[in-house]
Amino acid sequence: MPSPARKDFIAKLFDGQQPAAWLTKSPMPWSVGAGVLAAAAALVYWQVPEQTAAVIALALLSLAALAGLVWSVFRLRPHDPAAALLLAAADANPDARLITGPDGAFVYANAAFHRLFAMATSLDAIAAVLNDGEEAREAFKRLRAAALSGVPGEAEFPLHVPTVGREWRRIAVTPVPGRPGYVLWRARDITAERELAAVRHAEDDRLADFLDFLPAGFFSVDPNGRIQYANKTFTRWLSGGEDAGALRGEKFAGFVVETELPQLPGHGANGDGSDGYGTGDEGPSHGEVTLRRLDGSSFKACLIQSERTGPDGDMQYSRSILLRDVTWRAAGQWGQAVQRLHWLFDEAPVGIVILDLKGTVTECNKAFLGLLGLHRLAVVNRPFADRLTKEDRHEVAGQLSKIVMGVTRAAHIEVRMPGAAQKELTTSLYASRIEDGDGEVSGLILHFIDTTDQKSLEIQFAQSQKMQAVGQLAGGVAHDFNNLLTAMIGFTDLLLERHGPEDPSFSDIMQIRQNANRAANLVRQLLAFSRKQTLAPEILNLNEVITELTNLLGRLIGEKIELAIERESDLGLVRVDRGQFEQVIVNLAVNARDAMPGGGTLRIDTRNVMLREAVQRGHEVMPAGEYVMIEVHDTGSGIAKENIPHIFEPFFSTKEVGAGTGLGLSTVYGIVKQTEGFISVDSALGEGTVFTVYLPRCDDGASRSIGAPPPGDLFAPETAAAVHASHARKAVSAPPAVKDLTGAGIVLLVEDEDAVRMFGARALRNKGYTVLEANNGEAALDVINGTDATIDLIISDVVMPGMDGNTLVQLIRHELPEIKVILMSGYAEDVLTDGNIKNASIHFLPKPFTLNELAGTVKDVMAE
């Protein structure tokens, strides 16, 4: 039996105020509570020490509470999928929902409800955060009482949120049908609505104040001519007071003594239900009227009014303004002048600007603001010079000064202006003077016509004409001159085989060869400008290429010029021909060196550029996208404004006669455009020059040949383009390793230029090949048909009189599909024009070529 002390412990442990009592009253199974009681009693009977018994009992109580909680969760969470889905939807509902029981305790509250009421857990807690003191709490108390009585209700309450401040909630209560005492509470945040209503109320008050105290009478009449609205000014003029209700319902015709208003059809004053002062669809009605006040006195005024008509054409109400102390004639003239000014100025299709004598914009129309893409406040009362490009300000100021001083009355100037979307505008500016009543100039009026597109088309057309002319010239020079250079270089190579370095003639032969190579480079520059060369593009990091060029650039620019290079560390990749890009940098560096004869700084910057919208660069529009930008800055003498539009033209040069070919920058332009890039120049005399090159960023690693044929066409880019690229770079590349170029086999050489054919035949015979010769396509077919030997390789020029090389190869392929072919040409476009032959065994050898290049190409092709 337990001792009295242990009995007292049990009584305390399971007293109504202890956790055991809550446990027995909780919604857990009765078996759990009974088990806890039995365990506690056993501890007492087994004479366990009191402290140990208390610890064990509390542990059992904690386990029981946890079990009860788990049981409660499983009991409250419905196991039915549909019910679970409804519960989840209620939890995710953005509208606040709360269900209370008969005793006011929370039965269910979703997350939105806790968010709106700062995690309140009871109705008393909600009442405590109401912000309007006792009045709000009493209103909330009445809403609770209505809910308990089964009566729906709704009210709006201010709430104090600690981190936000004062907010408003709209709370609605609805009894739950079939569940007496259970109430559904719905709440919504109406803070924004309250703030918007306050703003609207303030705006309405301001508008009412504006209309009421407008220095003109404003009123409206209904179809029967009765006043339905009158501002305080109108009311004061007629009644002497400011009570708007004093005139409401009165007929306006009763105050009219005389009128000069026109009689309008359907709205006469004689018994048709109208006051005679409305207007029809023909526009506003104006006239002078004499009105009698309520005290019997009268006054004259000008009445301007129009009417609002419904869908059926019937009048709904009038809009009327009464002006005192003006005559009808003055008001009519003023109205006509305003209307004309509106159409001649605001609605003009050209930009119009009015300047004062200080050059400040005093007024401008909508068309001018549309050109600039600016708000009126950014233009009016600001200097007009701010709207012009820096280069044009001096010229425009001089022309406008002549107009002000009376040297000329008007001027026509072409100016450039920064427009909308970072686009530079080219406009035709027509300027004339504004004179006052005494004939003195009081300002200037400027008219602007946007000629950007027209100017761009003119420049593009002129440029295309020049490009076409130079392209044709380059093509002719490439065909004829490259044949001559091939023969010159080839025969010097044959001479060098017989005259070694110890021979007295060796230096003379090398001079001839070096000058022939210089001439070949000049032809390549022409082909680069006309974009008829073949590129060997590869994916490169331009920082690495520029780093490799640093030593070469240092030697080119000399010691008096400082070279600075700033690179962006994570520069994007681009797809370019390495040799051609190096030529771009070298040409720009040499051009900068020539502009700084006394020394200076040459800086090359690289960085990534993201264009989110198209941007105009010069007269070209660069589309949006990611680019890698290369800037070449110099601190030289700069370029005159009149020379900048011609800077990329072929054979244009500002240097002395004989100091340059005029092909350096035009070659750069051609290479950049063929690489799908953009180039622009910014310069001014005495301020140096900046050339900016934009190349499309290519970080995906995909391979695509720029300016080369698609895979599978006449020759593979990795063979012909690579041969051409190595040929273009041979002036700066290391000499190739000596290898055996001898071989064996029968080669048919087809070339219409006798010197080239003679050189090629002798060179190949010296290397061990049997060479058959033909001077055109027809002769080549005769040679093939007239020999019983098996021809291993055909070397043919592309452009020949009669049958060209492409046609010859196609005919031979029908009979000898596996025969190997090498095509020769002054530039690759001859080969690219034909896409019918698709065989990897057809190769390309660009002219001019050396003996070793010819023999090496033949040996590589024969070895395949």
Sequence and secondary structure as in RCSB ss.txt:
>XXXX:A:sequence
MPSPARKDFIAKLFDGQQPAAWLTKSPMPWSVGAGVLAAAAALVYWQVPEQTAAVIALALLSLAALAGLVWSVFR
LRPHDPAAALLLAAADANPDARLITGPDGAFVYANAAFHRLFAMATSLDAIAAVLNDGEEAREAFKRLRAAALSG
VPGEAEFPLHVPTVGREWRRIAVTPVPGRPGYVLWRARDITAERELAAVRHAEDDRLADFLDFLPAGFFSVDPNG
RIQYANKTFTRWLSGGEDAGALRGEKFAGFVVETELPQLPGHGANGDGSDGYGTGDEGPSHGEVTLRRLDGSSFK
ACLIQSERTGPDGDMQYSRSILLRDVTWRAAGQWGQAVQRLHWLFDEAPVGIVILDLKGTVTECNKAFLGLLGLH
RLAVVNRPFADRLTKEDRHEVAGQLSKIVMGVTRAAHIEVRMPGAAQKELTTSLYASRIEDGDGEVSGLILHFID
TTDQKSLEIQFAQSQKMQAVGQLAGGVAHDFNNLLTAMIGFTDLLLERHGPEDPSFSDIMQIRQNANRAANLVRQ
LLAFSRKQTLAPEILNLNEVITELTNLLGRLIGEKIELAIERESDLGLVRVDRGQFEQVIVNLAVNARDAMPGGG
TLRIDTRNVMLREAVQRGHEVMPAGEYVMIEVHDTGSGIAKENIPHIFEPFFSTKEVGAGTGLGLSTVYGIVKQT
EGFISVDSALGEGTVFTVYLPRCDDGASRSIGAPPPGDLFAPETAAAVHASHARKAVSAPPAVKDLTGAGIVLLV
EDEDAVRMFGARALRNKGYTVLEANNGEAALDVINGTDATIDLIISDVVMPGMDGNTLVQLIRHELPEIKVILMS
GYAEDVLTDGNIKNASIHFLPKPFTLNELAGTVKDVMAE
>XXXX:A:secstr
   HHHHHHHHHHTSTTSHHHHHHHSSS HHHHHHHHHHHHHHHHTT  HHHHHHHHHHHHHHHHHHHHHHHHHH
HS  SHHHHHHHHHHHH SSEEEEE TTS EEEE HHHHHHTTT  SHHHHHHTBSSHHHHHHHHHHHHHHHHTT
  EEEEEEEEETTTEEEEEEEEEEE TTSTT EEEEEEE HHHHHHHHHHHHHHHHHHHHHHT SSEEEEE TTS
BEEEE HHHHHHHHSS  GGGTTT BGGGGEEEE     TT  SSSSSS S    TT  EEEEEEEE TTS EEE
EEEEEEEEE TTS EEEEEEEEEES  HHHHHHHHHHHHHHIIIIIT SSEEEEE TTSBEEEE HHHHHHHT  
GGGTTTSBGGGGS GGGHHHHHHHHHHHHHTS SEEEEEEEEE GGG EEEEEEEEEEEE TTS EEEEEEEEEE
 HHHHHHHHHHHHHHHHHHHHHHHHHHHHHHHHHHHHHHHHHHHHHHHS TTSTTHHHHHHHHHHHHHHHHHHHH
HHHHTT S   EEEE HHHHHHHHHHHHHHHH TTEEEEEE  TT   EEEEHHHHHHHHHHHHHHHHHT TT E
EEEEEEEEEEESS EEETTEEE SEEEEEEEEEE SS   GGGGGGTTSTT  SS TTS  S HHHHHHHHHHHT
T EEEEEE TTS EEEEEEEEB  S     SSS  TTSSS IIIIIHHHHHHHTTTTS           SEEEEE
 SSHHHHHHHHHHHHHTT EEEEESSHHHHHHHHHH  S   EEEEESS SSS HHHHHHHHHHH TT EEEEEE
SSTHHHHT  S   TTEEEEESS  HHHHHHHHHHHHH 
